[in-house]
């Protein structure tokens, strides 16, 4: 089958290819990216333990946009202990010798973000293929 093909060798190639598409498709891809980022933030917030609500309160969806037709979205947690919660700690000891044990990894943010990224990539590839291009290989 002869036709136009688009080879994607990673996220950078996919991003570049999407930006080279007609403006209507770029806008559609931006909607997909925003929707998945917002969905990831909702899922992550729902999966965090409530204790004080600090992890939920510091979850951010940052949108960086150079034009009205494209955007880059980052989901991040600005809580000081977010990294420690996600990855856990080894055994902890105070200077006086008291042991507070280890903190197990929460494993909330990263698994959800990875799943949402896979969904986003599949939707973006589907968008490109619906525009008449053939995408082969794996992105991400």
Rosetta constraint file for C-alpha pairs under 8 A:
AtomPair CA 3 CA 133 HARMONIC 7.43 0.50
AtomPair CA 3 CA 134 HARMONIC 7.69 0.50
AtomPair CA 4 CA 132 HARMONIC 7.30 0.50
AtomPair CA 4 CA 133 HARMONIC 5.38 0.50
AtomPair CA 4 CA 134 HARMONIC 6.50 0.50
AtomPair CA 5 CA 133 HARMONIC 5.32 0.50
AtomPair CA 5 CA 134 HARMONIC 4.68 0.50
AtomPair CA 5 CA 135 HARMONIC 6.34 0.50
AtomPair CA 6 CA 17 HARMONIC 7.93 0.50
AtomPair CA 6 CA 133 HARMONIC 6.29 0.50
AtomPair CA 6 CA 134 HARMONIC 5.88 0.50
AtomPair CA 6 CA 135 HARMONIC 5.25 0.50
AtomPair CA 6 CA 136 HARMONIC 7.33 0.50
AtomPair CA 7 CA 135 HARMONIC 5.96 0.50
AtomPair CA 7 CA 136 HARMONIC 6.02 0.50
AtomPair CA 7 CA 137 HARMONIC 6.96 0.50
AtomPair CA 8 CA 13 HARMONIC 5.46 0.50
AtomPair CA 8 CA 14 HARMONIC 5.70 0.50
AtomPair CA 8 CA 135 HARMONIC 7.00 0.50
AtomPair CA 8 CA 136 HARMONIC 6.99 0.50
AtomPair CA 8 CA 137 HARMONIC 6.44 0.50
AtomPair CA 8 CA 138 HARMONIC 6.86 0.50
AtomPair CA 8 CA 139 HARMONIC 6.08 0.50
AtomPair CA 9 CA 13 HARMONIC 5.89 0.50
AtomPair CA 9 CA 14 HARMONIC 7.58 0.50
AtomPair CA 9 CA 137 HARMONIC 7.08 0.50
AtomPair CA 9 CA 138 HARMONIC 6.81 0.50
AtomPair CA 9 CA 139 HARMONIC 6.01 0.50
AtomPair CA 10 CA 14 HARMONIC 6.29 0.50
AtomPair CA 10 CA 138 HARMONIC 7.15 0.50
AtomPair CA 10 CA 139 HARMONIC 4.47 0.50
AtomPair CA 10 CA 140 HARMONIC 5.25 0.50
AtomPair CA 11 CA 15 HARMONIC 6.02 0.50
AtomPair CA 11 CA 139 HARMONIC 5.86 0.50
AtomPair CA 11 CA 140 HARMONIC 5.53 0.50
AtomPair CA 12 CA 16 HARMONIC 6.15 0.50
AtomPair CA 13 CA 17 HARMONIC 6.01 0.50
AtomPair CA 14 CA 18 HARMONIC 6.06 0.50
AtomPair CA 14 CA 139 HARMONIC 7.21 0.50
AtomPair CA 15 CA 19 HARMONIC 6.28 0.50
AtomPair CA 16 CA 20 HARMONIC 6.40 0.50
AtomPair CA 17 CA 21 HARMONIC 6.61 0.50
AtomPair CA 18 CA 25 HARMONIC 7.62 0.50
AtomPair CA 18 CA 26 HARMONIC 6.11 0.50
AtomPair CA 18 CA 29 HARMONIC 7.29 0.50
AtomPair CA 18 CA 128 HARMONIC 7.73 0.50
AtomPair CA 19 CA 26 HARMONIC 6.00 0.50
AtomPair CA 19 CA 70 HARMONIC 7.47 0.50
AtomPair CA 20 CA 26 HARMONIC 7.98 0.50
AtomPair CA 21 CA 25 HARMONIC 6.11 0.50
AtomPair CA 21 CA 26 HARMONIC 6.13 0.50
AtomPair CA 22 CA 26 HARMONIC 6.38 0.50
AtomPair CA 23 CA 27 HARMONIC 6.12 0.50
AtomPair CA 23 CA 69 HARMONIC 6.69 0.50
AtomPair CA 24 CA 28 HARMONIC 6.33 0.50
AtomPair CA 25 CA 29 HARMONIC 6.08 0.50
AtomPair CA 25 CA 127 HARMONIC 7.59 0.50
AtomPair CA 25 CA 128 HARMONIC 7.95 0.50
AtomPair CA 26 CA 30 HARMONIC 6.18 0.50
AtomPair CA 26 CA 69 HARMONIC 6.14 0.50
AtomPair CA 26 CA 70 HARMONIC 6.23 0.50
AtomPair CA 27 CA 31 HARMONIC 6.38 0.50
AtomPair CA 27 CA 69 HARMONIC 5.07 0.50
AtomPair CA 27 CA 70 HARMONIC 6.27 0.50
AtomPair CA 28 CA 32 HARMONIC 6.43 0.50
AtomPair CA 28 CA 127 HARMONIC 7.99 0.50
AtomPair CA 29 CA 33 HARMONIC 6.25 0.50
AtomPair CA 29 CA 70 HARMONIC 7.83 0.50
AtomPair CA 29 CA 124 HARMONIC 6.21 0.50
AtomPair CA 29 CA 127 HARMONIC 7.42 0.50
AtomPair CA 30 CA 34 HARMONIC 6.13 0.50
AtomPair CA 30 CA 69 HARMONIC 7.17 0.50
AtomPair CA 30 CA 70 HARMONIC 5.48 0.50
AtomPair CA 30 CA 71 HARMONIC 6.01 0.50
AtomPair CA 31 CA 35 HARMONIC 6.01 0.50
AtomPair CA 32 CA 36 HARMONIC 6.22 0.50
AtomPair CA 32 CA 120 HARMONIC 6.61 0.50
AtomPair CA 32 CA 123 HARMONIC 7.10 0.50
AtomPair CA 32 CA 124 HARMONIC 7.18 0.50
AtomPair CA 33 CA 37 HARMONIC 6.20 0.50
AtomPair CA 33 CA 72 HARMONIC 7.78 0.50
AtomPair CA 33 CA 73 HARMONIC 7.05 0.50
AtomPair CA 33 CA 120 HARMONIC 6.41 0.50
AtomPair CA 34 CA 38 HARMONIC 6.16 0.50
AtomPair CA 34 CA 73 HARMONIC 6.59 0.50
AtomPair CA 35 CA 39 HARMONIC 6.07 0.50
AtomPair CA 36 CA 40 HARMONIC 5.99 0.50
AtomPair CA 36 CA 116 HARMONIC 6.01 0.50
AtomPair CA 36 CA 117 HARMONIC 7.45 0.50
AtomPair CA 36 CA 119 HARMONIC 7.64 0.50
AtomPair CA 36 CA 120 HARMONIC 6.10 0.50
AtomPair CA 37 CA 41 HARMONIC 6.25 0.50
AtomPair CA 37 CA 61 HARMONIC 6.97 0.50
AtomPair CA 37 CA 73 HARMONIC 6.74 0.50
AtomPair CA 37 CA 74 HARMONIC 7.17 0.50
AtomPair CA 37 CA 75 HARMONIC 6.33 0.50
AtomPair CA 37 CA 116 HARMONIC 7.48 0.50
AtomPair CA 38 CA 42 HARMONIC 6.25 0.50
AtomPair CA 38 CA 61 HARMONIC 6.99 0.50
AtomPair CA 39 CA 43 HARMONIC 6.17 0.50
AtomPair CA 39 CA 116 HARMONIC 7.67 0.50
AtomPair CA 40 CA 44 HARMONIC 5.99 0.50
AtomPair CA 40 CA 75 HARMONIC 7.70 0.50
AtomPair CA 40 CA 112 HARMONIC 6.36 0.50
AtomPair CA 40 CA 113 HARMONIC 6.00 0.50
AtomPair CA 40 CA 116 HARMONIC 6.03 0.50
AtomPair CA 41 CA 45 HARMONIC 6.00 0.50
AtomPair CA 41 CA 59 HARMONIC 7.05 0.50
AtomPair CA 41 CA 60 HARMONIC 7.51 0.50
AtomPair CA 41 CA 61 HARMONIC 7.09 0.50
AtomPair CA 41 CA 75 HARMONIC 6.64 0.50
AtomPair CA 42 CA 46 HARMONIC 6.12 0.50
AtomPair CA 43 CA 47 HARMONIC 6.18 0.50
AtomPair CA 43 CA 112 HARMONIC 7.15 0.50
AtomPair CA 44 CA 48 HARMONIC 6.25 0.50
AtomPair CA 44 CA 108 HARMONIC 6.34 0.50
AtomPair CA 44 CA 109 HARMONIC 5.74 0.50
AtomPair CA 44 CA 112 HARMONIC 6.58 0.50
AtomPair CA 45 CA 55 HARMONIC 7.71 0.50
AtomPair CA 45 CA 56 HARMONIC 5.16 0.50
AtomPair CA 45 CA 59 HARMONIC 7.28 0.50
AtomPair CA 47 CA 108 HARMONIC 6.49 0.50
AtomPair CA 48 CA 55 HARMONIC 6.86 0.50
AtomPair CA 48 CA 56 HARMONIC 6.72 0.50
AtomPair CA 48 CA 108 HARMONIC 6.80 0.50
AtomPair CA 49 CA 53 HARMONIC 7.53 0.50
AtomPair CA 50 CA 56 HARMONIC 7.91 0.50
AtomPair CA 53 CA 57 HARMONIC 6.00 0.50
AtomPair CA 54 CA 58 HARMONIC 6.21 0.50
AtomPair CA 54 CA 79 HARMONIC 6.71 0.50
AtomPair CA 55 CA 59 HARMONIC 6.53 0.50
AtomPair CA 55 CA 77 HARMONIC 7.10 0.50
AtomPair CA 55 CA 79 HARMONIC 5.89 0.50
AtomPair CA 55 CA 82 HARMONIC 6.56 0.50
AtomPair CA 58 CA 77 HARMONIC 5.38 0.50
AtomPair CA 58 CA 78 HARMONIC 5.16 0.50
AtomPair CA 58 CA 79 HARMONIC 5.26 0.50
AtomPair CA 59 CA 75 HARMONIC 7.35 0.50
AtomPair CA 59 CA 76 HARMONIC 5.86 0.50
AtomPair CA 59 CA 77 HARMONIC 4.32 0.50
AtomPair CA 59 CA 78 HARMONIC 6.48 0.50
AtomPair CA 59 CA 79 HARMONIC 7.69 0.50
AtomPair CA 60 CA 74 HARMONIC 7.95 0.50
AtomPair CA 60 CA 75 HARMONIC 5.68 0.50
AtomPair CA 60 CA 76 HARMONIC 5.29 0.50
AtomPair CA 60 CA 77 HARMONIC 5.92 0.50
AtomPair CA 60 CA 78 HARMONIC 7.41 0.50
AtomPair CA 61 CA 73 HARMONIC 6.76 0.50
AtomPair CA 61 CA 74 HARMONIC 5.68 0.50
AtomPair CA 61 CA 75 HARMONIC 4.52 0.50
AtomPair CA 61 CA 76 HARMONIC 6.53 0.50
AtomPair CA 62 CA 73 HARMONIC 5.57 0.50
AtomPair CA 62 CA 74 HARMONIC 5.09 0.50
AtomPair CA 62 CA 75 HARMONIC 6.34 0.50
AtomPair CA 62 CA 76 HARMONIC 7.82 0.50
AtomPair CA 63 CA 71 HARMONIC 6.58 0.50
AtomPair CA 63 CA 72 HARMONIC 5.82 0.50
AtomPair CA 63 CA 73 HARMONIC 4.51 0.50
AtomPair CA 63 CA 74 HARMONIC 6.53 0.50
AtomPair CA 64 CA 71 HARMONIC 5.65 0.50
AtomPair CA 64 CA 72 HARMONIC 5.11 0.50
AtomPair CA 64 CA 73 HARMONIC 6.20 0.50
AtomPair CA 65 CA 70 HARMONIC 6.21 0.50
AtomPair CA 65 CA 71 HARMONIC 4.30 0.50
AtomPair CA 65 CA 72 HARMONIC 6.19 0.50
AtomPair CA 66 CA 70 HARMONIC 7.02 0.50
AtomPair CA 66 CA 71 HARMONIC 6.82 0.50
AtomPair CA 67 CA 71 HARMONIC 7.31 0.50
AtomPair CA 77 CA 82 HARMONIC 6.35 0.50
AtomPair CA 78 CA 82 HARMONIC 7.05 0.50
AtomPair CA 81 CA 85 HARMONIC 6.01 0.50
AtomPair CA 82 CA 86 HARMONIC 6.10 0.50
AtomPair CA 83 CA 87 HARMONIC 6.17 0.50
AtomPair CA 83 CA 88 HARMONIC 7.96 0.50
AtomPair CA 84 CA 88 HARMONIC 5.12 0.50
AtomPair CA 84 CA 89 HARMONIC 6.59 0.50
AtomPair CA 84 CA 105 HARMONIC 7.61 0.50
AtomPair CA 85 CA 103 HARMONIC 7.84 0.50
AtomPair CA 85 CA 104 HARMONIC 7.87 0.50
AtomPair CA 85 CA 105 HARMONIC 5.98 0.50
AtomPair CA 85 CA 106 HARMONIC 5.42 0.50
AtomPair CA 85 CA 107 HARMONIC 7.84 0.50
AtomPair CA 86 CA 105 HARMONIC 5.27 0.50
AtomPair CA 86 CA 106 HARMONIC 4.69 0.50
AtomPair CA 86 CA 107 HARMONIC 5.04 0.50
AtomPair CA 86 CA 108 HARMONIC 6.47 0.50
AtomPair CA 86 CA 109 HARMONIC 6.81 0.50
AtomPair CA 86 CA 110 HARMONIC 7.68 0.50
AtomPair CA 87 CA 104 HARMONIC 7.47 0.50
AtomPair CA 87 CA 105 HARMONIC 4.45 0.50
AtomPair CA 87 CA 106 HARMONIC 6.54 0.50
AtomPair CA 87 CA 107 HARMONIC 6.72 0.50
AtomPair CA 88 CA 102 HARMONIC 7.46 0.50
AtomPair CA 88 CA 103 HARMONIC 5.03 0.50
AtomPair CA 88 CA 104 HARMONIC 4.68 0.50
AtomPair CA 88 CA 105 HARMONIC 3.75 0.50
AtomPair CA 88 CA 106 HARMONIC 6.69 0.50
AtomPair CA 89 CA 102 HARMONIC 5.48 0.50
AtomPair CA 89 CA 103 HARMONIC 5.03 0.50
AtomPair CA 89 CA 104 HARMONIC 6.54 0.50
AtomPair CA 89 CA 105 HARMONIC 7.25 0.50
AtomPair CA 90 CA 101 HARMONIC 7.57 0.50
AtomPair CA 90 CA 102 HARMONIC 4.88 0.50
AtomPair CA 90 CA 103 HARMONIC 6.83 0.50
AtomPair CA 91 CA 99 HARMONIC 7.55 0.50
AtomPair CA 91 CA 100 HARMONIC 7.24 0.50
AtomPair CA 91 CA 101 HARMONIC 4.75 0.50
AtomPair CA 91 CA 102 HARMONIC 4.18 0.50
AtomPair CA 91 CA 103 HARMONIC 7.61 0.50
AtomPair CA 92 CA 99 HARMONIC 5.88 0.50
AtomPair CA 92 CA 100 HARMONIC 5.53 0.50
AtomPair CA 92 CA 101 HARMONIC 5.37 0.50
AtomPair CA 92 CA 102 HARMONIC 5.98 0.50
AtomPair CA 93 CA 97 HARMONIC 5.92 0.50
AtomPair CA 93 CA 98 HARMONIC 5.66 0.50
AtomPair CA 93 CA 99 HARMONIC 4.46 0.50
AtomPair CA 93 CA 100 HARMONIC 6.17 0.50
AtomPair CA 93 CA 101 HARMONIC 7.45 0.50
AtomPair CA 94 CA 98 HARMONIC 5.24 0.50
AtomPair CA 94 CA 99 HARMONIC 6.36 0.50
AtomPair CA 94 CA 100 HARMONIC 7.75 0.50
AtomPair CA 107 CA 111 HARMONIC 6.65 0.50
AtomPair CA 108 CA 112 HARMONIC 6.42 0.50
AtomPair CA 109 CA 113 HARMONIC 5.98 0.50
AtomPair CA 110 CA 114 HARMONIC 6.01 0.50
AtomPair CA 111 CA 115 HARMONIC 6.20 0.50
AtomPair CA 112 CA 116 HARMONIC 6.14 0.50
AtomPair CA 113 CA 117 HARMONIC 6.05 0.50
AtomPair CA 114 CA 118 HARMONIC 6.32 0.50
AtomPair CA 115 CA 119 HARMONIC 6.37 0.50
AtomPair CA 116 CA 120 HARMONIC 6.03 0.50
AtomPair CA 117 CA 121 HARMONIC 6.08 0.50
AtomPair CA 118 CA 122 HARMONIC 6.19 0.50
AtomPair CA 118 CA 140 HARMONIC 7.87 0.50
AtomPair CA 119 CA 123 HARMONIC 6.22 0.50
AtomPair CA 120 CA 124 HARMONIC 6.12 0.50
AtomPair CA 121 CA 125 HARMONIC 6.04 0.50
AtomPair CA 121 CA 139 HARMONIC 7.27 0.50
AtomPair CA 121 CA 140 HARMONIC 7.80 0.50
AtomPair CA 122 CA 126 HARMONIC 6.06 0.50
AtomPair CA 123 CA 127 HARMONIC 6.15 0.50
AtomPair CA 124 CA 128 HARMONIC 6.30 0.50
AtomPair CA 125 CA 129 HARMONIC 6.14 0.50
AtomPair CA 125 CA 135 HARMONIC 6.89 0.50
AtomPair CA 126 CA 130 HARMONIC 6.03 0.50
AtomPair CA 127 CA 131 HARMONIC 6.43 0.50
AtomPair CA 128 CA 132 HARMONIC 6.97 0.50
AtomPair CA 128 CA 133 HARMONIC 5.95 0.50
AtomPair CA 128 CA 134 HARMONIC 7.68 0.50
AtomPair CA 128 CA 135 HARMONIC 7.58 0.50
AtomPair CA 129 CA 133 HARMONIC 4.76 0.50
AtomPair CA 129 CA 134 HARMONIC 5.50 0.50
AtomPair CA 129 CA 135 HARMONIC 6.53 0.50
